[in-house]
Amino acid sequence: MERIEVDEEELAERLTPEQFAVTRRDATERAFTGAYWDDHAPGHYVCIVCDTPLFTSEEKFESGCGWPSFFQPAEGAPIEERIDKSHGMIRTEVRCKRCDSHLGHVFNDGPPPTGLRYCINSASLDKKTSTSS
């Protein structure tokens, strides 16, 4: 998938302040406050910046952490992982490879079949229901 350039000024006008802070400034929304942490309806989750499909409701699970959690990205999703040494710890950051938006982090404490927990900020996602495109 080809990388796109993002107009930061246009994006700042289009997104909420929280969405902009999360996707462009690597912020994290407060636990149990995002739109999708407790969402169980069918559908797929796309990048709020570039509308690229990233996760589906079939990969989502209830982790209890307060953020949407997925055991794997959707097939073919342009997910990029980077080492994050901020906040005095070493974590694996997850970004949208298409537009370089910060999404969240991935941890090795998830369920089978992958054992992974993609802990993603609701503010970095938009949800498309199964009946919409």
Protein Blocks (a to p, Z undefined) as FASTA:
>chain_A
ZZddddfklmmmmpcfklmmmmmnopacdehkafklmgcbecddddfklopafbdfklgc
cehnopacdfbdcehiacdddddfehhiacdddddfklopafbdcdfkbccfklpacddd
fklpccddfkbZZ
